[in-house]
Amino acid sequence: MVYSSPIANLSVRQHVNPLSRFFQLPIDFPRLEELFDNPDLPIHLDIGSARGKFLLNMASFQSDWNYVGVEIRKPLVVAAEKEREQLDLKNLRFVFCNANVSLESWLFSLPRNRLRSVSIQFPDPWFKRRHHKRRVLQPSLLLAMSEALQPNFKLFIQSDIFAVIEHMNLLIELSDCFNRFQTSKGLWLDENPFCIPTEREDYVISKDLPIYRALYTRNNQPVPDLTSFQIKYNSLT
């Protein structure tokens, strides 16, 4: 049975500005031993975990994995952690932070082969060009994920806004660190490979609107230098 989260009705502001001074303050991301009863299990990282329905279900169904959800909206993290505790899920933690400020050093510190998959699902769109620097997937974060993910490990992205996922696709493919999975129908996936929807995914499906999904696997290419990669990225955006 899929867990239905009562915090779906929690009223919070849709967006926060990740570049505001408050969200630029780094936090000390907890060590694995502080997060999980068994820190040696493989890890799935969900960036922008929102109300937590996806991870609450994943952690309930797969006890042989650890799950980390990071979210910049603190009320959602507090509520999701409360539900995690009520469900007594020892393999799941939600962490309040700005991923582009506090997550990178944690990714670089992870033991080899520990991070097995990453998902970024329905991130805040920040439509205006001058606001693209507020989008969650930025060059330095992508390179940190590329360093932590070993060959054949997965990166999954999805959005109901084509311009947003195309921006993520551009950045991922520009790094040369990932190969995009292709189905018999093309590059876009028809289904969420985890088979568990997020709250936003449920909403979009209920409105019969399109969802754009892409799955990448880490290849053997070395992680590029951040400065040169940033220059390359800026020249195309």
Buried (B, 14 or more C-beta within 10 A) or exposed (E): EEBEBEBBEBEBEEEBEBEEEEBEEEEEBEEBEEBBEEBEBBBBBBBBBBBBBBBBBBBBEBEEBBBBBBBBBEBBBBBBBEBBEEEEBBBBBBBBBBBBBBBBEBBEEBEEEBBBBBBBBBBBBBEEEEBBEBBBBBBEBBBBBBBBBEEEBBBBBBBBBEEBBEBBBBBBBBBBBBBBBEEEEEEBBEEBBBEBBBBBBBBBEEEEEEBBBBBBBBEEEEBBEEEEBBEEBEEEE
